[in-house]
Amino acid sequence: MYDKSTTEVQPINVQRKNDFDIEDDVNLDGIESRDVWSGKLDFILSCVGFAVGLGNIWRFPYLCYKNGGGAFFIPYLLFLVCGGIPILMLEVGLGQYTRLGGLAAWNICPLFQGIGVATLVVDVLVNLYYIIILSWAAYYLVHSFSTVLPWSTCNNDWNTDRRKVLQISGGIDQPGGVIWELAICLLVVWIVVYFCVWRGIRWTGKVVYFTATFPYLVLLALLIRGLTLDGAVNGIVYYLKPDLTRLKDPQVWIDGGTQIFFSYAIALGAMIGLGSYNKFNNNFYRDCTIIACINSGTSVLGGFVVFSVLGFMAKLQNVDIDQVADKGPGLAFITYPKAVSEMPLPQLWAVLFFVMIFTVGLDSQFVGVESFVTHFVDIFPRYLYKRSGRMIFTGIYCAVSYIIGLTMVTKGGMYVFQLFDYYAASGMVLLWLCFWEAIVIGWIFGADRFYDAIEMMIGYRPNVWLKICWKYLTPLITLGIFVFHIVEFSPLKYNLSYEYPGWAQGLGIILALLSMVCVPVIVVKVFLTSEGSPNERLRAAICPRLQKHQVHDRWRSQTDPTTTATTQKKFPRHDYKALVTAEHILRIQQTMNTRKHTLNKQHGKMQEHITTSTPKQTHKKKATAKHIRKEGISNSTLLQDQQLKP
């Protein structure tokens, strides 16, 4: 952050127009500027890699089976159109418009900067526990090269009633020791994640060419193999057969809405961060449509892959599919591996399956880490815009996260993992944040105003449906499901039998509240620390902080004396100033110092040339040197040039 003890900067006036704080565009010549994607495909694959996760493969198929098969597509598609896609476009568009990460982007409404803080908290918590699944996948992958797959038989010397991999203890209050095989796998995964993000998005954008595409090749191979198995048709029928009577159950609709917000990875700040690396005029509207189609298509494809194999397992064991179907990690690490072990060439299919699981989770993990780093790059640009500073910061974060993650690879680690999974990024948390995102853009910043911003970027205004969703449908849906979650809330149980002690349940609730309370707490803080009357405080707190290039011509015209009364009513003018961020002042200072250094260097070289030149050249070079001296600008003069007249 800006340090007054090391650099003295004159105050900068910012003109207040039409409920905006308009700052001069800052040229960052001389310091490393924000990266941009080297190609459109880098951005699309990164978004797909982050959004398409393990939940698309194991959670969506189970929810379809549980909630009426094909009938589940009705609430799923409804909430997709009314909630998932609108919030996805909101977040990507906001990031591209502000060119800031999920924390700083909410400067468009300082009163609700708590949304950015909340997404940062959720991002940290998710990064801590999500990578544990990758360590399991890495462990299984290594053992997939065994002559006999270890999970294909229970006649091994090391078999116990608590299973080999997790060695689960009797409860969360019995942590036991660290399982060093998993600890080593976790370390390897964190090292891989670090080297995926250490050089920024230009490097990350190339890694996703493999991590985001390879899983689809494996899914297609597994689908073809699964459809050739005996009993596969029965599994597909269970997956797709519609039971319309299930639509009378409110839980079906709740599951459909919750799955959308889970599978689209929104309200985590990452989509805002990924969008911030786009060029300002990138057509994100089209990109988000492509991302949504790929994401939902992957969920449907995953259902065919999973249930074709479950149908095979059910026929092999001569039981109903509901006796072999499972939800969550059990489907990926117990049921499916067991099915693979019954196929010809089980090692081949096991390797492919766990490589697919690993790569699907890997890009979700390293994009999440990239999102976290982006938050702090925007806060501390002086240090983290430098590649060396970014590398060190990322390394420290990965190391600390690994140490904390060791608590989840102990014998009681599974209980800790479930606690994080159930509370830290629960449906309530994501719905709460999505609700406020829609309210801020739809009503406070203004849906019409955001449409103007989109028009500046892509050249045309999107379909009016998005505006309807941001203002009405999305807030209504998210608030409704959020209230239902609270009313129907039940404490966490592991395997439906183990009840967590009271202190553990309290810890879980704290994990959920850590992010949720950020919104109201910062609303109160911003309001109380502002100056003026309550009305002036509120107006200042909802005043967007924009740079000149972010202000639409239609908004500028509102300051014209000939503006109509109707327009003046829509965008009222207020005559007061807001504080400029320390980051803005710092960037101007760095720019001025760089320009001064460049001019002095040019002047010195010119003087040297003058002393060594011939008499004919002297007059011309003296004139040039005089011109340079005339054009030389001091730090104070340059800073004054940055001021806007009130």
C-alpha positions in Angstrom: 0.0 0.0 0.0 1.0 3.6 -0.3 3.5 4.7 2.4 3.5 8.4 3.3 6.9 8.0 5.0 8.7 7.2 1.8 7.0 9.2 -0.8 5.4 12.6 -0.6 2.6 13.1 -3.1 0.5 16.2 -3.5 -3.3 15.7 -3.1 -5.2 15.2 -6.3 -8.6 16.7 -7.0 -11.2 14.5 -8.5 -14.2 15.9 -10.2 -17.6 14.7 -9.1 -20.0 14.2 -12.1 -23.3 12.4 -12.2 -22.8 10.4 -9.1 -19.3 9.4 -10.3 -15.8 10.0 -9.0 -13.9 10.5 -12.3 -10.2 10.0 -12.1 -7.7 10.7 -14.9 -6.6 7.7 -16.8 -3.2 6.8 -15.5 -0.5 5.8 -17.9 1.7 3.2 -16.3 4.7 3.8 -18.5 7.8 2.7 -16.7 6.2 0.0 -14.5 4.9 -3.3 -15.4 1.2 -3.0 -16.5 -1.5 -5.5 -16.0 -1.2 -8.6 -18.1 -3.8 -9.5 -20.8 -4.6 -12.9 -22.3 -2.4 -13.7 -25.2 -5.5 -15.1 -27.0 -9.3 -15.4 -26.7 -9.0 -19.2 -26.3 -6.8 -18.7 -23.2 -9.6 -16.9 -21.5 -12.3 -19.3 -22.5 -10.4 -22.4 -21.5 -9.4 -20.8 -18.2 -13.0 -20.1 -17.4 -14.1 -23.6 -18.5 -11.3 -25.1 -16.5 -12.3 -23.3 -13.4 -16.0 -23.7 -13.7 -16.0 -27.3 -14.9 -15.0 -29.3 -11.8 -15.5 -32.5 -10.0 -19.1 -31.5 -9.1 -20.0 -31.7 -12.8 -19.0 -35.3 -12.9 -20.1 -36.7 -9.6 -22.7 -34.3 -8.2 -24.9 -33.5 -11.1 -25.5 -37.1 -12.2 -26.5 -38.0 -8.6 -28.9 -35.1 -8.4 -30.6 -36.1 -11.6 -31.0 -39.7 -10.3 -32.3 -38.5 -6.9 -34.7 -35.8 -8.2 -36.7 -37.5 -11.0 -34.2 -38.2 -13.7 -35.0 -36.1 -16.8 -37.5 -34.1 -14.8 -34.6 -32.5 -12.9 -33.6 -30.8 -16.2 -36.6 -28.5 -15.8 -35.5 -26.7 -12.6 -31.9 -26.9 -13.7 -32.4 -25.1 -17.0 -34.8 -22.6 -15.4 -32.3 -21.5 -12.8 -29.5 -21.6 -15.4 -31.3 -19.0 -17.5 -32.5 -16.9 -14.6 -29.5 -17.1 -12.3 -26.4 -18.9 -13.5 -25.8 -17.2 -16.9 -26.8 -13.7 -15.7 -24.4 -13.8 -12.7 -21.7 -15.3 -14.9 -22.0 -12.4 -17.4 -22.2 -9.9 -14.6 -19.0 -11.0 -13.0 -17.0 -11.4 -16.2 -18.3 -8.1 -17.5 -17.5 -6.3 -14.2 -13.9 -7.6 -14.3 -13.4 -6.6 -17.9 -14.9 -3.1 -17.3 -12.9 -2.3 -14.2 -9.8 -4.3 -15.1 -9.6 -5.2 -11.5 -9.8 -8.4 -9.5 -12.7 -9.6 -7.4 -11.8 -7.4 -4.4 -11.0 -4.0 -6.0 -13.7 -4.3 -8.7 -16.4 -3.4 -6.2 -15.1 0.1 -6.1 -18.0 0.8 -8.4 -20.0 0.8 -5.2 -17.7 1.4 -2.2 -20.6 0.8 0.2 -20.6 -2.8 -0.9 -16.8 -3.5 -1.1 -17.6 -6.2 1.5 -18.7 -8.4 -1.4 -15.2 -8.4 -2.7 -13.8 -9.2 0.8 -16.3 -12.0 1.2 -15.3 -13.6 -2.1 -11.7 -13.4 -1.0 -12.5 -15.3 2.2 -14.4 -17.9 0.3 -11.6 -18.3 -2.2 -9.1 -18.9 0.6 -11.3 -21.5 2.3 -12.1 -23.3 -0.9 -8.4 -23.4 -1.9 -7.6 -25.1 1.4 -9.9 -28.1 1.1 -10.5 -28.5 -2.6 -6.9 -29.5 -3.2 -7.3 -32.4 -0.8 -9.4 -34.2 -3.4 -6.5 -33.8 -5.9 -4.1 -35.5 -3.3 -6.5 -38.4 -3.2 -6.6 -38.6 -7.0 -2.8 -38.5 -7.1 -2.6 -41.4 -4.6 -5.0 -43.5 -6.6 -3.2 -42.6 -9.8 0.1 -43.9 -8.5 -1.5 -47.2 -7.3 -3.3 -47.6 -10.6 0.0 -48.9 -12.1 -0.1 -51.9 -9.7 -0.3 -55.4 -11.2 -3.4 -55.9 -9.2 -5.4 -52.8 -8.3 -5.4 -52.5 -4.5 -9.1 -51.7 -4.3 -10.2 -54.7 -6.4 -10.0 -57.1 -3.5 -10.3 -57.0 0.3 -7.9 -59.9 0.9 -4.9 -57.7 1.3 -2.8 -57.8 4.5 -3.3 -54.1 5.1 -7.1 -54.1 4.8 -9.0 -52.7 7.8 -12.5 -51.7 8.5 -11.4 -48.1 8.2 -10.0 -48.5 4.7 -6.4 -48.0 3.6 -6.3 -44.6 2.0 -7.9 -42.4 4.7 -7.5 -44.6 7.8 -10.5 -42.8 9.2 -10.5 -42.3 13.0 -13.5 -42.5 15.3 -14.3 -38.8 15.1 -13.0 -35.2 14.6 -11.8 -35.1 18.2 -9.5 -38.0 17.4 -7.2 -36.5 14.7 -4.5 -39.2 15.0 -1.3 -38.8 13.1 -0.6 -37.5 9.6 -0.9 -40.1 6.8 2.4 -39.4 5.2 1.6 -40.9 1.8 -1.3 -38.4 1.4 0.9 -35.6 2.9 3.5 -36.3 0.2 0.8 -36.3 -2.5 -0.6 -33.0 -1.2 2.9 -31.5 -1.3 3.4 -32.6 -4.9 0.0 -31.2 -5.9 0.8 -27.8 -4.3 4.1 -27.7 -6.1 2.4 -28.4 -9.4 -0.2 -25.7 -8.7 2.6 -23.2 -7.9 4.3 -23.7 -11.2 1.0 -23.4 -13.0 0.5 -19.8 -11.7 3.9 -18.5 -10.7 4.4 -16.5 -13.9 0.9 -15.0 -14.2 -1.9 -15.5 -16.6 0.2 -15.7 -19.8 1.7 -18.9 -18.4 -1.6 -20.1 -16.9 -3.4 -19.5 -20.2 -1.1 -22.1 -21.8 -1.4 -24.7 -19.1 -5.1 -24.9 -19.5 -4.8 -26.0 -23.1 -4.0 -29.4 -21.6 -5.8 -29.4 -18.3 -9.1 -28.1 -19.7 -9.1 -30.3 -22.9 -7.6 -33.6 -21.8 -10.6 -34.5 -19.5 -13.0 -34.4 -22.4 -10.9 -36.9 -24.4 -11.0 -39.2 -21.4 -14.7 -38.7 -20.8 -15.4 -39.6 -24.4 -13.3 -42.7 -24.1 -15.0 -43.7 -20.9 -18.4 -43.1 -22.4 -17.7 -45.3 -25.4 -16.3 -48.0 -23.1 -19.2 -47.7 -20.7 -21.9 -48.0 -23.4 -20.4 -51.3 -24.5 -20.8 -52.8 -21.0 -23.6 -55.2 -20.1 -26.3 -53.3 -18.2 -25.2 -49.8 -19.4 -28.6 -49.2 -21.0 -30.4 -49.7 -17.6 -28.1 -47.1 -16.0 -28.8 -44.6 -18.8 -32.6 -45.2 -18.3 -32.3 -44.5 -14.6 -30.4 -41.3 -15.4 -32.8 -39.9 -17.9 -36.2 -41.4 -17.1 -38.4 -38.5 -16.1 -40.6 -38.7 -13.0 -42.6 -35.5 -13.2 -44.3 -36.1 -9.8 -41.0 -35.3 -8.2 -41.4 -31.7 -9.3 -44.0 -31.3 -6.5 -41.1 -31.6 -4.0 -39.6 -28.2 -3.2 -36.2 -30.0 -2.5 -36.0 -30.7 -6.3 -36.1 -27.0 -7.1 -33.7 -26.1 -4.3 -31.2 -28.7 -5.6 -31.5 -27.4 -9.1 -30.8 -23.8 -8.1 -28.0 -24.7 -5.7 -26.3 -26.9 -8.3 -26.2 -24.0 -10.8 -24.4 -21.7 -8.4 -22.0 -24.5 -7.5 -21.2 -25.7 -11.0 -20.7 -22.2 -12.5 -18.2 -21.3 -9.8 -19.7 -17.8 -9.3 -19.5 -15.6 -6.2 -15.9 -16.7 -5.7 -14.3 -13.7 -7.3 -12.4 -15.8 -9.8 -14.6 -15.0 -12.8 -14.2 -11.3 -12.1 -10.4 -11.8 -11.9 -10.3 -13.8 -15.1 -12.4 -11.2 -16.9 -10.1 -8.4 -15.7 -7.3 -9.7 -17.9 -9.4 -9.3 -21.1 -8.9 -6.4 -23.4 -11.5 -3.7 -22.8 -13.3 -4.3 -26.1 -13.4 -8.1 -25.8 -16.8 -9.6 -26.6 -17.3 -11.3 -23.3 -21.1 -11.6 -23.9 -20.4 -14.2 -26.6 -17.6 -15.8 -24.6 -19.9 -16.3 -21.6 -22.5 -18.0 -23.8 -19.9 -20.4 -25.0 -18.6 -21.1 -21.5 -22.2 -21.8 -20.3 -22.9 -24.2 -23.1 -19.6 -26.1 -22.4 -20.2 -26.2 -18.6 -23.8 -27.5 -18.7 -22.9 -29.9 -21.6 -20.1 -31.4 -19.5 -22.6 -32.0 -16.6 -24.9 -33.9 -19.0 -22.0 -35.8 -20.5 -20.7 -36.8 -17.1 -24.1 -38.3 -16.3 -23.9 -40.6 -19.2 -20.4 -41.7 -18.3 -21.2 -42.4 -14.7 -24.6 -44.1 -15.1 -23.5 -46.3 -17.9 -20.9 -47.8 -15.5 -23.3 -47.9 -12.6 -25.8 -49.9 -14.7 -23.0 -52.3 -15.4 -22.2 -52.6 -11.6 -25.8 -53.1 -10.7 -26.2 -56.0 -13.2 -22.9 -57.5 -12.1 -24.0 -57.5 -8.5 -27.6 -58.3 -9.4 -29.0 -55.3 -7.4 -30.9 -52.1 -8.1 -28.9 -49.1 -9.2 -29.9 -47.2 -6.1 -27.8 -49.6 -4.1 -24.7 -48.8 -6.1 -25.3 -45.1 -6.7 -23.5 -42.7 -4.4 -23.0 -39.0 -4.1 -19.9 -36.9 -3.5 -16.4 -38.2 -3.4 -17.6 -41.8 -2.7 -18.8 -42.0 -6.3 -15.4 -41.0 -7.7 -13.1 -42.9 -5.2 -15.2 -45.9 -4.2 -17.9 -46.9 -6.6 -16.3 -46.0 -10.0 -12.8 -47.4 -9.2 -14.5 -50.7 -8.1 -16.4 -50.8 -11.4 -13.2 -50.1 -13.4 -11.5 -53.0 -11.6 -14.1 -55.3 -13.1 -13.3 -54.3 -16.7 -10.8 -55.8 -19.1 -7.5 -53.9 -18.8 -8.4 -52.3 -15.5 -5.1 -50.6 -15.1 -5.5 -48.7 -18.3 -9.0 -47.4 -17.5 -8.0 -46.7 -13.9 -5.1 -44.5 -15.0 -7.2 -42.6 -17.5 -10.0 -42.1 -15.0 -7.7 -40.7 -12.3 -5.7 -38.6 -14.7 -9.1 -37.1 -15.8 -10.1 -36.5 -12.1 -6.7 -34.9 -11.4 -6.8 -32.5 -14.4 -10.4 -31.6 -13.9 -9.6 -30.5 -10.4 -6.2 -29.1 -11.1 -7.3 -26.2 -13.3 -10.1 -25.4 -10.8 -7.5 -25.2 -8.1 -4.8 -23.2 -9.8 -7.3 -20.7 -11.2 -8.6 -20.3 -7.7 -5.1 -19.6 -6.5 -4.6 -17.2 -9.4 -7.8 -15.4 -8.3 -6.4 -15.0 -4.8 -3.1 -13.6 -6.1 -5.0 -11.2 -8.3 -6.8 -9.8 -5.3 -3.5 -8.7 -3.7 -1.9 -7.6 -7.0 -4.6 -4.9 -7.2 -4.0 -3.9 -3.6 -0.2 -3.9 -3.7 0.7 -3.1 -7.3 4.0 -1.5 -6.4 5.4 -4.8 -5.3 3.3 -7.5 -7.0 3.2 -6.1 -10.5 6.9 -7.1 -10.5 7.2 -10.7 -11.5 9.7 -11.5 -8.8 7.4 -10.1 -6.1 4.5 -12.1 -7.5 6.5 -15.3 -7.5 7.6 -14.9 -3.9 4.1 -14.0 -2.7 2.5 -17.0 -4.5 5.1 -19.3 -3.1 4.5 -18.1 0.5 0.7 -18.5 0.0 1.1 -22.1 -1.3 3.5 -23.0 1.5 1.1 -21.7 4.2 -1.9 -23.4 2.6 0.0 -26.7 2.5 0.8 -26.5 6.2 -2.8 -25.8 7.1 -4.0 -28.5 4.7 -2.1 -31.1 6.7 -4.9 -31.1 9.2 -7.0 -32.8 6.4 -4.6 -35.6 5.7 -4.6 -36.9 9.3 -6.6 -40.0 10.4 -9.3 -37.5 11.4 -8.8 -35.3 8.4 -11.9 -36.6 6.6 -14.1 -35.0 9.3 -12.3 -31.7 8.9 -12.6 -31.9 5.1 -16.4 -32.5 5.3 -16.7 -29.6 7.8 -15.1 -27.2 5.2 -17.1 -28.6 2.4 -20.4 -28.4 4.2 -20.0 -24.9 5.6 -17.2 -22.8 4.0 -18.6 -22.7 0.5 -22.1 -23.9 1.2 -25.1 -23.0 -0.9 -26.1 -20.4 1.7 -22.8 -18.6 1.3 -22.9 -18.5 -2.5 -26.6 -17.6 -2.7 -26.0 -14.7 -0.2 -23.2 -13.2 -2.2 -25.0 -13.7 -5.6 -28.0 -11.9 -4.1 -26.0 -8.8 -3.2 -24.1 -8.8 -6.5 -27.4 -8.7 -8.4 -28.8 -6.0 -6.1 -25.7 -3.8 -6.5 -25.5 -4.0 -10.2 -29.3 -4.1 -10.8 -30.3 -1.3 -8.5 -27.4 0.7 -7.0 -25.0 1.0 -9.8 -28.0 0.6 -12.1 -28.7 -2.0 -14.8 -29.2 0.7 -17.4 -25.8 2.1 -16.5 -24.2 -1.3 -16.6 -25.7 -1.8 -20.1 -24.1 1.4 -21.2 -20.8 0.1 -19.9 -21.3 -3.2 -21.8 -22.1 -1.2 -24.9 -18.8 0.6 -24.6 -17.0 -2.7 -24.5 -18.7 -4.9 -27.1 -20.3 -2.3 -29.3 -24.0 -3.2 -28.7 -26.5 -3.7 -25.9 -27.3 -7.2 -24.8 -30.7 -8.7 -24.7 -33.0 -7.0 -22.2 -33.4 -10.4 -20.4 -30.2 -9.8 -18.5 -31.5 -6.6 -17.1 -34.7 -8.3 -16.0 -32.7 -11.0 -14.3 -30.3 -8.6 -12.5 -33.1 -6.5 -11.2 -35.8 -9.0 -10.4 -35.5 -12.7 -11.1 -31.9 -13.4 -9.8 -32.4 -11.6 -6.5 -35.8 -13.3 -6.0 -34.4 -16.7 -6.8 -31.3 -16.4 -4.7 -33.1 -14.9 -1.7 -35.8 -17.6 -1.9 -33.4 -20.5 -1.9 -31.3 -18.8 0.7 -34.3 -18.6 3.1 -35.2 -22.2 2.3 -31.7 -23.3 3.2 -32.0 -21.5 6.6 -35.4 -23.0 7.4 -34.4 -26.5 6.4 -30.9 -26.3 7.9 -29.7 -29.5 9.6 -26.3 -30.1 11.3 -23.7 -31.9 9.5 -23.4 -35.7 9.8 -20.7 -37.9 8.3 -22.1 -40.9 6.5 -25.5 -40.1 8.0 -24.4 -41.7 11.2 -21.6 -39.7 12.9 -22.8 -36.6 14.6 -20.2 -33.8 15.0 -19.8 -32.5 18.5 -21.2 -29.0 19.3 -17.8 -27.3 19.2 -17.2 -28.6 15.7 -20.7 -27.5 14.5 -19.9 -24.1 16.0 -16.6 -24.0 14.1 -18.4 -24.8 10.9 -20.9 -22.0 11.4 -18.0 -19.6 12.0 -16.5 -20.7 8.7 -19.8 -19.8 6.9 -20.2 -16.5 8.8 -16.6 -15.4 8.1 -17.5 -14.5 4.6 -21.2 -13.7 5.0 -20.7 -11.0 7.7 -18.2 -9.1 5.5 -21.0 -7.5 3.6 -23.0 -5.9 6.4 -19.9 -5.1 8.5 -18.2 -3.1 5.7 -21.5 -1.4 4.9 -21.6 -0.1 8.4 -17.9 0.7 8.4 -18.0 2.7 5.2 -21.1 4.6 6.3 -19.7 5.5 9.7 -16.3 6.6 8.5 -17.7 8.9 5.8 -18.1 12.6 6.4 -21.2 14.8 6.2 -24.8 14.4 6.9 -26.4 10.9 6.6 -27.7 11.7 3.2 -24.3 12.9 2.0 -22.6 9.8 3.5 -24.9 7.5 1.7 -24.4 9.3 -1.6 -20.7 9.3 -1.2 -20.7 5.6 -0.3 -22.6 4.5 -3.4 -20.6 6.8 -5.7 -18.6 4.7 -8.3 -14.9 5.3 -8.7 -14.2 5.3 -12.4 -11.5 6.4 -14.8 -12.2 8.7 -17.7 -12.2 5.9 -20.3 -14.9 4.0 -18.3 -17.4 6.8 -18.5 -19.9 6.5 -21.3 -20.5 9.6 -23.5 -24.1 9.5 -22.4 -23.1 10.0 -18.8 -20.7 12.9 -19.7 -23.5 14.7 -21.5 -25.5 14.9 -18.3 -23.3 17.8 -17.2 -24.2 19.8 -20.2 -26.5 22.8 -19.4 -28.8 21.9 -22.2 -29.6 18.5 -20.6 -33.3 17.7 -20.4 -35.0 17.7 -17.0 -35.8 14.0 -17.4 -32.2 13.1 -17.8 -31.1 15.4 -14.9 -33.6 13.5 -12.7 -32.2 10.2 -13.8 -28.5 11.2 -13.2 -28.6 14.0 -10.5 -25.5 16.1 -10.1 -23.8 16.6 -6.7 -21.0 19.0 -5.9 -18.7 17.3 -3.5 -15.5 15.3 -3.7 -14.5 11.8 -2.7 -11.1 10.6 -1.7 -8.7 9.1 -4.3 -7.3 5.7 -3.5 -3.7 5.6 -2.4 -3.1 3.2 -5.2 -4.1 5.8 -7.8 -1.8 8.4 -6.2 1.1 5.9 -6.1 0.8 5.0 -9.7 0.8 8.6 -10.7 3.9 9.2 -8.6 5.7 6.2 -10.2 4.8 7.5 -13.7 6.0 11.0 -13.0 9.3 9.7 -11.6 9.8 7.5 -14.6 9.1 10.3 -17.1 11.5 12.7 -15.3 14.2 10.0 -15.3 13.7 9.5 -19.0 13.8 13.2 -19.9 17.0 13.7 -17.8 18.6 10.7 -19.5 17.7 12.1 -22.9 19.0 15.5 -22.0 22.3 14.1 -20.8 22.8 12.1 -24.0 22.0 15.2 -26.1 24.6 17.3 -24.2 27.2 14.6 -24.8 26.4 14.6 -28.5 26.7 18.4 -28.7 30.2 18.4 -27.3 31.3 15.8 -29.9 29.5 17.2 -32.9 30.8 19.2 -35.8 30.2 23.0 -36.0 27.4 22.5 -38.6 25.5 20.2 -36.4 26.0 22.3 -33.2 23.2 24.8 -33.9 20.7 22.1 -34.6 21.6 20.0 -31.6 21.6 23.0 -29.3 18.1 23.8 -30.5 17.1 20.2 -29.8 18.6 20.3 -26.4 16.8 23.6 -25.7 13.6 21.9 -26.8 14.2 19.1 -24.3 14.9 21.5 -21.5 11.7 23.3 -22.4 9.7 20.1 -22.4 11.2 18.9 -19.2 8.5 18.5 -16.6 9.1 18.3 -12.9 7.3 16.0 -10.6 5.2 18.7 -9.1 4.1 20.0 -12.5 3.2 16.6 -13.7 1.1 15.9 -10.6 -0.7 19.2 -11.1 -1.5 18.1 -14.6 -3.3 15.1 -13.2 -5.7 17.3 -11.3 -9.2 17.9 -12.6 -10.7 21.3 -12.1 -13.8 21.2 -9.8 
